[in-house]
Amino acid sequence: MYLQKEKKQEIFKKYGKSENDTGSSEAQIALFTYRINHLTEHIKKNHKDFVTTRSLTQLVGKRRALLKYLHKNDIERYRSIIKVLGLRK
């Protein structure tokens, strides 16, 4: 599998409050972003892989929902995660 336990812990440590902080919105958005980038590269090489394309679409939707939640409830956390991950201008 492309996402090892160590890589997940690294992502959670960098973007969450700690290594064990797997539930915060920032950590989840960072994990979704990593997975989206990986799947995007896969689809560029395998353009007929429709199952992966569907999975990518679902992940983008999940990330968008979390971003919408953050935007609605805590605009400062939303701005900081957007800036750190470079999702928008």
C-alpha positions as CSV (number, residue, x, y, z in Angstrom):
1,M,0.0,0.0,0.0
2,Y,1.2,3.5,-0.8
3,L,0.4,5.0,2.6
4,Q,2.5,3.5,5.3
5,K,1.8,3.9,9.0
6,E,4.9,6.0,9.4
7,K,3.9,8.4,6.6
8,K,0.4,8.9,8.2
9,Q,2.1,9.6,11.6
10,E,4.4,12.1,9.9
11,I,1.4,13.9,8.3
12,F,-0.5,14.0,11.6
13,K,2.5,15.2,13.5
14,K,3.2,18.0,11.0
15,Y,-0.4,19.3,10.5
16,G,-2.2,18.0,13.7
17,K,-1.6,18.9,17.3
18,S,0.5,15.7,17.8
19,E,1.2,12.3,16.2
20,N,-1.9,10.9,17.7
21,D,-4.1,13.7,16.7
22,T,-5.9,11.9,13.9
23,G,-9.3,13.5,14.2
24,S,-8.7,17.2,13.9
25,S,-9.9,18.9,10.7
26,E,-6.5,20.1,9.8
27,A,-5.0,16.6,10.1
28,Q,-7.7,15.1,8.1
29,I,-7.5,17.7,5.3
30,A,-3.8,17.2,5.1
31,L,-4.2,13.5,4.8
32,F,-6.9,13.9,2.1
33,T,-4.6,16.3,0.3
34,Y,-1.7,13.8,0.3
35,R,-4.0,11.0,-1.0
36,I,-5.5,13.3,-3.6
37,N,-2.1,14.2,-4.9
38,H,-1.0,10.6,-5.0
39,L,-4.2,9.5,-6.9
40,T,-3.8,12.4,-9.3
41,E,-0.4,11.2,-10.3
42,H,-1.7,7.7,-10.7
43,I,-4.5,8.8,-13.0
44,K,-2.1,10.8,-15.1
45,K,-0.3,7.5,-15.9
46,N,-3.4,5.3,-16.0
47,H,-6.1,7.5,-17.6
48,K,-8.6,4.6,-18.1
49,D,-8.6,3.7,-14.4
50,F,-12.2,4.8,-13.7
51,V,-12.4,3.2,-10.2
52,T,-9.5,5.4,-9.0
53,T,-11.1,8.4,-10.7
54,R,-14.3,7.8,-8.7
55,S,-12.3,7.4,-5.5
56,L,-10.5,10.7,-6.3
57,T,-13.8,12.5,-6.8
58,Q,-15.0,11.2,-3.4
59,L,-11.9,12.3,-1.6
60,V,-12.1,15.7,-3.1
61,G,-15.7,15.9,-1.9
62,K,-14.8,14.8,1.7
63,R,-12.0,17.4,1.8
64,R,-14.3,20.1,0.5
65,A,-16.8,19.3,3.2
66,L,-14.2,19.6,5.9
67,L,-13.0,22.9,4.5
68,K,-16.5,24.2,4.3
69,Y,-17.0,23.2,8.0
70,L,-13.8,25.0,9.0
71,H,-14.8,28.1,7.0
72,K,-18.2,28.2,8.7
73,N,-17.0,27.6,12.3
74,D,-13.4,28.8,12.6
75,I,-12.2,31.1,9.8
76,E,-8.7,31.5,11.3
77,R,-8.1,27.7,11.3
78,Y,-9.5,27.6,7.7
79,R,-7.1,30.4,6.5
80,S,-4.1,28.8,8.2
81,I,-4.7,25.3,6.7
82,I,-5.3,26.8,3.2
83,K,-2.0,28.8,3.5
84,V,0.0,25.8,4.8
85,L,-1.2,23.4,2.2
86,G,-1.3,25.9,-0.6
87,L,-4.8,25.0,-1.7
88,R,-5.8,28.5,-2.9
89,K,-4.2,31.8,-3.7
